[in-house]
Amino acid sequence: MEKKTPLYEQHIALKGRIVPFAGYLLPVQYPTGVIAEHMAVRQHAGLFDVSHMGEALIEGPQAEQALNYILSNQFTGMPVGKARYSLMLNEAGGVVDDLIVYRRSETSFFLVLNAANTEKDLAWLRAHLQGEASLTDLSDRVAQIAVQGPEADKVLSGLADLEALPKKYYSFVERVTIAGIPCMVSRTGYTGEDGYELYMEPKDAPAVWEALVQAGATPCGLGARDTLRLEASMPLYGHELNDHMDPLCAGLGFAVKLDKEDFIGKSALMQLGEPARVRVGLKATGRGILREDQPIWIDGQEVGVTTSGTHCPYLGVSCAIAYVDTACSAPGTAVEVEVRGRHVAAEIVPLPFYKRTKSK
């Protein structure tokens, strides 16, 4: 039985098309449609219900050491008020999940987990937590709303003191009053745009959502969230990442600190040689829409497979993220993608497909 987020009634009132996703009932789109929602985020401001995400606290005198052992990134010296992307690895170096860690104090860290992996992640954290550190599951006690796009500040300007909002990407403020309601606000997102993610008590979420809609933000569903993250080349667990995929071949070495003390998966990663396949971008040059799980060919030889793909509304072209043999992964390499039994011409291009300009 799927759960309802605190904003379910708002989605119904807005005539959102509701689908089951990660154990929740969520809108895949509104009557505006995926393309219009996508473009609203790229050009103005969009609004997302992300209350299905998991949240947890790791606290205690040895919380920092505990996270350094369980996660791949470095948390020693991480300033209070900063957020950090990291990976949780298994002993073989595969990815249990990717997540964001927020440092609330010297002894307290707030974690945001992928919705589909929340129970798995919590079990993994409980099983591997060491020393004087405790885990608290906050998933049912926190609602989350994302405001994304170049006009995110404009939307919030009448609802909050803009000077109180976090100034830098991957930073956060523990308490900001938005529409009269206390929220934790982070300058993070999953769209490739500037914007904020707001955390509040579930009972307060409808009032915050309604205020943001009234302020001009366009409600967006899961469909636009996926096309936006793909256009920005952000990995999605279960597609670009899984329990058998190591983060180095996925191009996520920036979040893996092999020079820190021991962490789960480190010894396996240290023994890896040159990856057989690496994550790349593909842009269709022939007619056809690239999707996930499509074989990639060069001169009659299969050299890889797509993991995510779609028509990118802002770029106006079909793009895919893929893993291909390292030997043929250079940008500019011509390939063919097998789309419904026929081969569609494409070329390997650098990631990300889309990167916002600072002026936006």
N, C-alpha and C positions, 0 to 999 in steps of 0.2 A: 504493500500500500504506500503510494507516494505521499510525501509530506507537502504541506503548503507553506510557502514563506509568509512572513508577516504582511507582504504586499500583494497577496493573491487577489484580494477583492479589488485592489486598484487595477490589476491587469485585466480582470473581468470587465470592470467599468470602462476601460479603454479599448475593449474588444480585442484584446490580445489573443492570438491563437495558441492555446495552451498545449504543451507536450510534456511527457515524462522525461526528466533528465537528471541523472545522478541521484535518483531517489526523491526528486522534487517535481512538482508541477510548475512549469515556468513558461513564459511566452517565447515562442520561437520568432515571432514578429507581430507587429501591430498592423492595422489597415494601411498605414503609410508604406509598408513593404520594406524588404531588406535593403534594397539599393538606396532608397531615400534615407533610411536610418543610418546606413553606412556613410553617406555623403554629409548628413547632418553632423556626424562626429568629426569628419575631416575638415568641414568648413565652418561649423558653428559650435554646438554643444549637444551631446547625447547623454542619456540617463539609463543606467542599467541596474537591475535588481541582481545583486550577487550574494544574497543572503544564504544561498545554498553552500557557500564555501565553508570549510571547517576552520575553527579558531581554537588555539590552545595557549596556555601559559606555562612556561618553564621558569621556576623560581627557586631560589635558595643560594646559600653562600658559594656553592660550586656549580651554579647554573651555566656560567660561561665555559668551564671545563667540560661539562656534560655535553653542551652543544658542539664544542670543538671536536669531541670524539664521535658524535653521531652524524654530524654534517660535514660537508666537504670544504666549505668556505672558512675563513679565519674570523673569529669573533673576539679574540684578544685585542684590546685597544679600540674596539668599536665604540664610537661616541654614543651617549644617550641621545635619543631623538633622531637616530638614523635607522634606515631600513637596509637590509642586505639580502640579495637573491642567493639561494644556496640549493644544493642537491643533497638528498639523503640516499646513500648508496648501500647496497648489500655487500657481503664479503667478496663476491666475485667482481665487484666494480660496476654492477648494473644499477640502474636508477630505480629506487623505491618510489621516489616522488621528487618534484621540484617545488620549492616553497619560498616564502619571504619571511624574514625574521626582523622584528622591530625591537630595538633595545629601549626599554622603559626606564631602567635604572641599572645600577651596577649588578644587581642580583635578580632582575626580572626581565624576561623576554616574551614577547607576544608573537605567535606563529600563525601564519595563514596558510591553510592546506588546501589542496585541490579537492573539490567536492566529491568526485568519484572515488577518491582515495582516503577520505577522512578516517574511516574505521581502521583501514589497513595501517595508515600512518600512526594513529594513536596507539595501536597495538605494538608497532615497531618501536615507537618512542618509549613506551612502558617497559618493553623487554630489554632495552639497551641503555636506559637512563642509569648513570652511575653517580656515586658520591652523594653529597648533601644537595639534592635537587629534586623538586617535585613537579608533577605534571597535572594540570587542571584542564579538562575539556570545557571550552566555553561555547561550543558550536550552537547550542540551543539558546544561549544567553546573549548572542550578538547578532544584529542585523547589519548588512553591508550594502551600501549604495555607491555606485561609481558615477562621477560626473566627468565626462571626457570631451576634449575638443579645445580649439583655440579660443573659444568664448566661455570657457569654464569660469574664469574669474568674473566675467560680466554677469553670468547667471547668479553667482554667489554674492555679488556686490551689494544687493539689497537685502540679503539674508544674514550676512556675517560681516565682521570687521576683517577686511582683506589683509590688514597688517598682522592679524592673528594667525593667518594661514601659513603653512610651511612654504618656505621660499625656494628650496632646492629640491631637485628630483631625488627621490628615495630618502626623503626626510619626512618627519611627522610631528604633529603637535598633539599632546595627550588630551587636551580639552579645549574645544572651540565651540562657541554657541552659534548654532545655525538654525534659523527660524525659531529661536527661543529654546532650542533643545541642545543639551550638551552632547558633543560628538568627538571622537578621536578622528583626526583628519590626516591622511598621508598623501604625499605627492607621488602617486604611483598609478599604474593602470596596465591594461592588457590590450591596448588599441594602437599604440605607436604615437598617440597624441599626448600633449600636456593635459593635466587634469588631476582629479583628486578621487580618493576612495574614502568614504565616510563610514564610521562605525558607531552604532548607537544601540540602545536597548530595543528589543523587538517591538515593544508597545509604542515606541516613538517613531518607528520607521514610516508609517503612513503619513504622518504630518510633515516629515521632512520631504518625502517623495512629492506630496501634493504641492508643497511650497516651491520645489525645484521645477515642477511642471509649469506652475503659474509664472515662474520667473523666465520661462522660455526654453528650457531644456527639452529635447525631443526624446520621448521614451523609445528605447531600443531593445530588441529581443536577442535571443541566442544566435540567430542567424547572422545578424550584423556583427555581433561579438566575435564570431568565428571568421568572417571575411576580413574584419579589421585586423585581428591578430595574425592572420595568414599574410595579409598584405605587408604587415610590419615584421613578418618572419619570426614571430615568437613561437617557441615550441609548445606543443600540447601533449600532455601525458597520454599514453595509449596510441599516439601517432608517431611523433618524433622521439619520444622517450618511452622506455619500458624496463622491466626487470633484467633484461638481457643486453640492453644497449648501454655502452659506457659513455660518460659525458664528454670524453675527449674526441671521439669520432663524431659526436653531435655538435662539436664546435663550442662547447661550454667550458673550456679550460680556464676561462677567467674566474669561474666560480669554484675551482678546484685548487686548493693550496697544498701542493705536494711537499712544500718545504716546512709545513707545520708539523707538530707532533702527530703521533699515530691517530688515524681516524678509520672508521669502518670503510673498507674498500681500498685503502691506500696501497697496501702491499700488492693487491691484484693490479691496480693501475700502474704501479712502478714496473711491473713485469711486462707490460704491453709494449709491443714494438710498433712499427708503423701500422696505422689502422688499415684494414682491408677495404673498408668503405667509409666515406665521409658524407656529411650533410651538405647539400648544395641547393641552389635555387634553379628552377627551370622556368623559362618563358616560352609559351607556345608561339611558333612562327607560322604554323599551318592552321587550318580550320579545325576547331574542336576544343572542348573544355577538359582540362586536366583535372583528374580526381585522385583520391587515395588508392593505394594498392594496384597501381598500373605499372606493368613491366616497362623498362627502359632499354632500348636497343641501340647498338652502333654496329653497322656492317653485318647485320644478321646475328650478332652475339648479344645476349642479355647481360647488361652491365649494372643494373640497379632497379630500384622500385620507388614509386612515389609514396609519400606518407600522408600528405595533405594536398588538396588542390581545389581551385575554384576559379571563377571569373572574378577578377579584382575590380570592383566598381570604379574606384578613383583612378586607377592606372589604365583602365579600359582594355585589359588584356588578361588572358588566362595564365595563371602562374601556379606552380606546385613546389613544395618542398620535397626533397628526395634524398635517398642514400644511393651513391654510385661508387663503383670501383675507384679507388684513389688514383689509379693511373690515368683515368679519363675524366678527372674532376675539374680541370682548368676552365675558368670562364671563357666563353666563346666556343666551347666544344659543341658541335652539332650532334643531336641525338634524335631518336624517334620514340614516342610514347605510345604504347598500345592502348587505344581508346575504343572499347566495344568492338574489338576484332580488327580494327584498322590502325595503321601507324600514322601518328600526327607528328609533324616536324616541330622540334623545339631546340632551344639552345640553353646551355648552362650559363647562368648569370650570377654575379655576386649577391650575397645577402647583406642587408635586407632589401626587399623589393622597393619598399617605401620608407623614407626617413623624413620626418617633418623638418621644415626649415625653422630656424630660431625665431624668425619674424612672425610665424603663424601663431 
